């Protein structure tokens, strides 16, 4: 499935990388880049450039972050297959 996504992305944009940026209410920056390896059928998610953790209880531990990535990937696969 990732190979197909990479191929479609490359045909539309010339690259097999996807990038997005947004910000939280307090101005904290969220940056994400997904690099898809067409040959291996793998992806690397990079959040370099995002703001550091904030004071308070809204930071996500590593397990929650990984769970969110898996959930988004599953929804993405379902949407792409329909």
C-alpha positions as CSV (number, residue, x, y, z in Angstrom):
1,X,0.0,0.0,0.0
2,X,2.8,2.4,0.8
3,X,4.4,1.7,-2.6
4,X,1.1,2.7,-4.3
5,X,0.8,5.9,-2.1
6,X,4.5,6.8,-2.9
7,X,3.9,6.3,-6.6
8,X,0.7,8.4,-6.6
9,X,2.4,11.1,-4.6
10,X,5.4,11.1,-6.8
11,X,3.3,11.4,-10.0
12,X,1.4,14.4,-8.5
13,X,4.2,16.2,-6.7
14,X,7.5,14.8,-8.1
15,X,8.4,13.5,-4.6
16,X,7.5,10.6,-2.4
17,X,7.6,12.8,0.7
18,X,4.6,14.4,2.4
19,X,4.9,17.5,4.6
20,X,2.6,19.5,6.8
21,X,2.8,22.2,9.4
22,X,0.2,23.6,11.8
23,X,0.2,25.4,15.2
24,X,-1.5,25.0,18.5
25,X,-3.6,27.7,20.2
26,X,-0.5,28.8,22.2
27,X,1.5,29.2,19.0
28,X,3.5,26.0,19.5
29,X,4.5,24.6,16.0
30,X,3.7,21.1,14.8
31,X,5.8,20.0,11.8
32,X,5.6,16.5,10.2
33,X,7.3,15.0,7.3
34,X,6.7,11.5,6.0
35,X,9.3,10.0,3.7
36,X,8.1,6.9,1.8
37,X,10.6,4.4,0.4
38,X,8.9,3.0,-2.7
39,X,11.3,0.0,-3.0
40,X,11.1,-1.2,0.6
41,X,7.4,-0.2,1.1
42,X,8.3,1.6,4.4
43,X,7.9,5.1,5.7
44,X,9.8,7.3,8.2
45,X,7.8,9.9,10.1
46,X,9.9,12.9,11.2
47,X,8.7,15.7,13.6
48,X,11.9,17.7,13.5
49,X,11.0,21.4,13.6
50,X,8.1,20.9,16.0
51,X,8.1,23.0,19.2
52,X,9.4,21.5,22.4
53,X,7.0,20.1,25.0
54,X,4.8,22.6,26.8
55,X,4.1,23.2,30.5
56,X,1.0,21.3,31.6
57,X,-0.7,18.1,31.0
58,X,-1.1,18.2,27.2
59,X,2.1,16.5,26.2
60,X,1.8,13.0,24.7
61,X,4.2,10.3,26.0
62,X,6.0,8.2,23.3
63,X,3.5,5.4,23.5
64,X,0.5,7.7,22.9
65,X,2.4,9.4,20.0
66,X,3.1,6.0,18.4
67,X,-0.5,4.9,18.9
68,X,-1.7,8.0,17.2
69,X,0.6,7.4,14.2
70,X,-0.7,3.9,13.8
71,X,-4.3,5.0,14.1
72,X,-3.8,7.7,11.4
73,X,-2.0,5.1,9.2
74,X,-4.9,2.6,9.5
75,X,-7.5,5.3,8.6
76,X,-5.3,6.4,5.7
77,X,-5.2,2.9,4.4
78,X,-8.9,2.4,4.7
79,X,-9.6,5.7,2.9
80,X,-7.1,4.9,0.1
81,X,-8.6,1.4,-0.5
82,X,-12.2,2.6,-0.9
